[in-house]
Amino acid sequence: MSFYNPEPKHEHGDQLKVGILLANLGTPDAPTTKALRPYLRQFLSDTRIVEIPRLIWWLILNCIILVIRPKKSAEKYASVWTKEGSPLLVHAQRQAQLLRGFLSQKINSPYAVELGMTYGNPSIQSAIDKLKAQHCDRILVFPLYPQYAASSTASALDAVWRTLLKTRNMPAIRTIKHYHDHPAYIATLAQSVRDHWRINGKPSKLIMSFHGVPKAHLINGDPYHCECHKTGRLLAEALELNKDEYLVTFQSRFGKQEWLKPYLTNTLEALGKTKTARVDIICPGFSSDCLETLEEIAMEGKHLFQSNGGGEYHYIPALNENEAWIHAMTTIALENLQGWVSTEWDSPQAKKDTEMTKLRAQSMGALQ
């Protein structure tokens, strides 16, 4: 048995393409206990996610967490699941489809776009396999995380490298590390907030909530905390907010260790107790709405704020398929594809060149 994964069929003269791999976190296949157990096992077994010594963590994970958590998580997923499936997957698939169309207006050279998930399906490996099957010899990896974190962006890149370790004919790879301060991304966020305020008016306070990570990650050199605060500052500047009109917080704390502060839960509780008339929450670190935004923020956050005496509570949706966001994705992708794609590509000439390549190979006795 070969160590390497099978290569797609190759013929001399195949038209080579550039591939764009959109990478996101992932989702279970269904909102059920049965589907959650393998998904959580894969997710929580990643050393990028949990940095506890492996033996200790294996016992905690398999003897406690995977016994208790799948049922509770399945109930949460069921509360946000749609007829089309997981919100995260649905939005990410639409983003991939729209990006294909937007890129076609900007470049003439051949390319392909595929979606892959670090955990669950469709996997990063399946996405790379699809790109290679379409004769992509160069791939841009575009993690859909604006702010770099070892537990998100790096995990997605790990999945890419693991696939390439078993790839005989490796494609050239470029990666996008982050775009937390990219003007197109900030402008799209700001427009999303302004559109919401034009319809609903302005709140007493805008909360920008980012997914949390353990404080130890910051101490050990992860730039995520700084990038979140820079996004928050740039968004506030774009919206012309003063320091009293917005807050940057962190959500989704897990376990007993200290995580990045301030915690969103503590913030909402405090704002509720001071009878804050209205808060709006946006989650700039999420490119697509998912369990963390739709259940934890839009549902649990609202209950926490209002049960402590707060007034109106508005969740501003993630960018999802917002046309301005797809334009921004296109801009970011093209900046990282320079030299790989072209507006000057000549299809008839390219066909002639590939045919000549095939004829030369045949004349030299090539097998394919």
C-alpha positions in Angstrom: 0.0 0.0 0.0 1.4 3.4 -1.0 2.1 6.0 1.7 0.7 8.7 -0.6 -2.9 9.5 -1.5 -3.8 8.6 -5.2 -3.2 11.3 -7.7 -5.9 12.3 -10.2 -5.6 11.2 -13.7 -3.1 13.3 -15.6 -2.6 13.8 -19.3 0.0 16.0 -20.9 -1.6 19.1 -22.2 -4.1 19.4 -19.3 -5.0 23.0 -18.7 -3.6 24.0 -15.4 -5.6 26.2 -13.0 -5.1 28.2 -9.8 -7.1 27.0 -6.9 -8.6 29.0 -4.0 -9.3 27.0 -0.9 -11.8 28.7 1.5 -11.2 27.2 5.0 -13.5 27.5 7.9 -13.9 25.8 11.3 -16.5 23.1 10.6 -19.8 21.8 11.8 -21.4 18.5 12.7 -23.3 16.7 9.9 -26.6 16.8 11.9 -27.9 18.3 15.2 -27.9 15.0 16.9 -25.9 13.4 19.8 -24.7 10.7 17.4 -23.3 13.3 15.0 -21.9 15.6 17.7 -19.7 12.9 19.3 -17.2 12.3 16.5 -17.2 16.0 15.6 -16.4 17.1 19.2 -13.8 14.3 19.4 -12.0 15.6 16.3 -12.3 19.2 17.4 -11.3 18.8 21.0 -8.4 16.4 20.2 -6.6 19.1 18.3 -3.6 20.3 20.3 -4.2 23.8 18.8 -7.5 23.9 20.6 -6.6 22.3 24.0 -3.0 22.5 25.2 -3.4 20.3 28.2 -1.0 17.3 28.5 -2.3 14.6 26.2 -2.9 11.7 28.8 -4.7 14.0 31.2 -6.8 15.5 28.4 -7.6 12.1 26.9 -9.1 11.0 30.2 -11.1 14.2 30.6 -12.3 14.2 27.0 -13.3 10.5 26.7 -14.5 9.9 30.3 -16.3 13.2 30.9 -16.8 15.6 28.0 -17.8 13.1 25.3 -20.2 11.5 27.7 -22.0 14.6 28.7 -21.5 17.3 26.1 -22.7 15.8 22.8 -26.4 15.8 24.0 -26.2 19.3 25.3 -24.4 20.6 22.2 -26.9 18.8 19.9 -29.8 20.6 21.6 -28.0 23.9 21.0 -27.4 23.1 17.3 -31.0 22.0 16.8 -32.1 25.5 17.9 -30.3 27.2 15.0 -30.4 24.4 12.4 -32.1 25.3 9.1 -34.0 23.3 6.4 -30.8 23.6 4.3 -28.6 22.4 7.1 -25.9 23.9 9.3 -26.0 27.7 9.1 -22.2 27.9 9.0 -22.0 25.4 6.1 -24.8 27.0 4.2 -23.3 30.5 4.4 -19.8 29.2 3.6 -21.0 27.3 0.5 -22.8 30.4 -0.7 -19.7 32.5 -0.2 -17.7 30.1 -2.3 -20.3 30.1 -5.0 -20.5 33.9 -5.1 -16.7 34.3 -5.0 -16.4 32.1 -8.1 -18.7 34.5 -9.9 -17.1 37.7 -8.6 -13.6 36.5 -9.6 -14.9 35.7 -13.1 -15.4 39.5 -13.5 -11.9 40.2 -12.6 -9.7 37.6 -14.2 -9.6 35.6 -17.4 -7.2 32.9 -16.5 -8.6 29.5 -15.3 -9.2 29.0 -11.6 -11.4 27.0 -9.2 -12.8 27.7 -5.7 -13.5 25.0 -3.1 -14.6 25.0 0.5 -13.0 22.9 3.2 -13.5 22.6 7.0 -10.9 21.9 9.6 -13.3 19.6 11.4 -16.2 17.7 10.0 -17.3 17.8 6.3 -16.4 18.8 3.7 -12.8 18.3 4.9 -9.8 20.3 4.0 -8.4 17.1 2.3 -11.6 16.7 0.2 -11.3 20.3 -0.9 -7.7 19.9 -1.9 -8.5 16.6 -3.8 -11.2 18.5 -5.7 -8.8 21.3 -6.7 -6.2 18.8 -7.8 -8.8 16.9 -9.8 -9.4 20.2 -11.6 -5.7 20.4 -12.5 -4.9 23.1 -9.9 -1.1 23.2 -9.5 -1.2 26.3 -7.4 -3.5 26.8 -4.4 -4.2 29.9 -2.3 -5.4 29.0 1.2 -7.9 31.6 2.4 -8.9 30.9 6.0 -12.1 32.7 6.8 -10.8 34.1 10.1 -10.0 37.8 9.9 -7.9 37.7 13.1 -5.1 35.2 13.3 -5.1 32.7 16.1 -3.2 29.5 16.6 -6.5 27.8 17.5 -8.3 28.9 14.2 -6.1 29.9 11.3 -3.1 27.7 12.3 -5.4 24.7 12.8 -6.7 25.2 9.3 -3.2 25.4 7.9 -2.2 22.3 9.9 -5.0 20.4 8.1 -3.6 21.6 4.8 0.0 20.5 5.7 -1.3 17.1 6.9 -2.9 16.5 3.5 0.2 17.6 1.6 2.4 15.3 3.7 0.6 12.5 1.9 0.6 14.2 -1.5 3.0 12.9 -4.1 2.6 15.8 -6.6 2.4 18.8 -4.3 0.8 22.1 -5.6 2.5 25.4 -4.9 0.9 26.9 -1.8 0.2 30.5 -0.7 -1.6 31.3 2.5 -3.5 34.3 3.9 -2.6 34.8 7.5 -5.1 37.5 8.5 -7.0 40.5 7.2 -8.1 42.0 10.5 -7.1 45.5 9.4 -7.8 45.3 5.7 -9.6 48.4 4.5 -12.1 46.4 2.5 -13.0 44.2 5.5 -13.3 47.2 7.9 -15.4 49.1 5.4 -17.8 46.2 4.9 -18.2 45.8 8.7 -18.9 49.5 9.1 -21.4 49.5 6.3 -23.2 46.5 7.9 -23.5 48.3 11.2 -24.7 51.5 9.5 -27.3 49.6 7.5 -28.6 48.2 10.7 -28.7 51.5 12.4 -30.4 53.2 9.5 -33.4 50.9 10.1 -33.3 50.5 13.9 -31.6 53.6 15.2 -28.4 53.7 17.2 -27.9 51.9 20.5 -26.6 53.1 23.9 -23.6 50.9 23.4 -22.1 48.8 20.5 -20.4 45.6 21.7 -17.9 44.0 19.5 -17.6 40.4 20.7 -14.8 38.1 19.6 -14.4 34.4 20.3 -12.2 34.0 23.4 -9.0 32.0 23.8 -7.1 31.2 27.0 -5.0 34.1 28.3 -2.0 31.8 28.2 -2.1 31.9 24.4 -1.5 35.7 24.5 1.3 35.3 27.1 2.9 32.7 24.9 3.0 34.8 21.8 -0.4 34.5 20.0 -1.2 37.9 18.4 -5.0 37.2 18.4 -5.8 39.6 21.3 -4.0 42.5 19.7 -5.6 41.9 16.3 -9.1 41.8 17.8 -8.5 45.1 19.5 -7.1 46.7 16.3 -10.2 45.5 14.4 -12.4 47.1 17.1 -10.5 50.3 17.1 -10.6 50.6 13.3 -14.3 49.8 13.2 -15.1 52.4 15.8 -13.1 55.0 13.9 -15.0 54.1 10.7 -18.3 54.5 12.6 -17.0 57.7 14.3 -17.7 56.4 17.7 -16.0 57.7 20.9 -14.6 55.4 23.5 -17.7 55.5 25.6 -19.9 54.3 22.8 -18.4 50.8 22.2 -16.7 47.9 24.0 -14.5 45.0 22.9 -15.3 41.7 24.7 -14.6 38.0 24.4 -17.1 35.1 24.4 -17.3 31.3 24.5 -15.1 30.7 27.5 -14.6 27.0 28.2 -13.1 25.5 31.3 -11.8 27.1 34.5 -8.6 28.8 33.4 -8.5 32.5 32.7 -9.4 33.6 29.2 -9.1 36.9 27.4 -11.1 39.6 29.2 -13.5 41.3 29.5 -15.9 38.4 29.3 -19.0 39.1 27.3 -21.2 37.4 29.9 -19.9 39.7 32.7 -20.3 42.7 30.5 -23.9 42.0 29.5 -24.8 41.3 33.2 -23.3 44.6 34.3 -24.9 46.6 31.5 -28.3 45.0 32.3 -28.0 45.9 36.0 -27.3 49.5 35.1 -30.5 49.5 33.1 -28.8 50.2 29.8 -31.6 51.1 27.3 -30.2 49.2 24.4 -27.1 47.3 23.3 -26.2 46.1 19.8 -23.7 43.3 19.3 -21.6 42.4 16.3 -19.1 39.6 16.1 -16.4 40.8 13.7 -14.4 37.5 14.0 -17.1 35.4 12.3 -17.4 35.5 8.6 -20.6 33.4 8.8 -23.3 33.0 11.3 -23.0 29.8 13.3 -23.8 28.3 16.7 -21.7 30.8 18.6 -23.4 33.8 17.0 -27.0 32.6 16.6 -27.4 30.7 19.9 -24.8 32.0 22.3 -25.0 35.7 21.2 -28.5 36.2 19.7 -30.3 34.0 22.2 -28.3 33.5 25.4 -26.8 37.0 25.3 -30.2 38.6 25.0 -31.7 36.6 27.9 -28.7 37.4 30.1 -28.9 41.1 29.3 -32.6 41.5 29.7 -33.0 39.2 32.7 -30.6 41.6 34.5 -32.7 44.6 33.7 -31.5 45.7 30.3 -33.7 47.1 27.6 -33.5 46.4 23.8 -31.0 43.9 22.5 -30.0 43.7 18.9 -27.6 41.2 17.3 -26.1 42.5 14.0 -25.7 39.4 11.7 -22.3 38.2 10.4 -21.3 39.3 6.9 -22.5 36.0 5.4 -23.4 36.6 1.7 -23.4 40.4 2.0 -22.5 41.6 -1.5 -19.9 44.1 -0.1 -18.3 41.2 1.8 -17.9 39.1 -1.3 -16.4 42.1 -3.0 -14.0 42.4 -0.1 -13.1 38.7 -0.3 -12.4 39.1 -4.0 -10.1 42.1 -3.3 -8.2 40.2 -0.6 -7.9 37.1 -2.8 -6.7 39.0 -5.8 -4.0 40.8 -3.7 -2.7 37.3 -2.7 -3.0 35.9 -6.2 -0.7 38.4 -7.9 1.4 36.7 -10.5 -0.8 33.6 -10.5 -3.8 35.0 -12.3 -4.2 37.3 -15.3 -6.7 39.5 -17.1 -4.7 39.1 -20.2 -5.0 35.3 -20.5 -5.8 34.3 -24.0 -8.0 31.1 -24.1 -7.4 30.2 -27.8 -3.7 30.6 -27.4 -3.7 28.6 -24.2 -5.5 25.8 -26.0 -2.9 25.8 -28.7 -0.1 25.8 -26.2 -1.5 22.8 -24.3 -2.1 20.9 -27.5 1.6 21.5 -28.5 2.6 20.3 -25.0 0.6 17.1 -25.6 2.1 16.5 -29.0 5.6 17.0 -27.8 5.1 14.6 -25.0 3.7 12.0 -27.4 6.6 12.4 -29.7 8.9 11.7 -26.8 7.1 8.5 -26.0 5.3 9.8 -22.8 3.0 7.3 -21.2 0.2 9.8 -20.9 
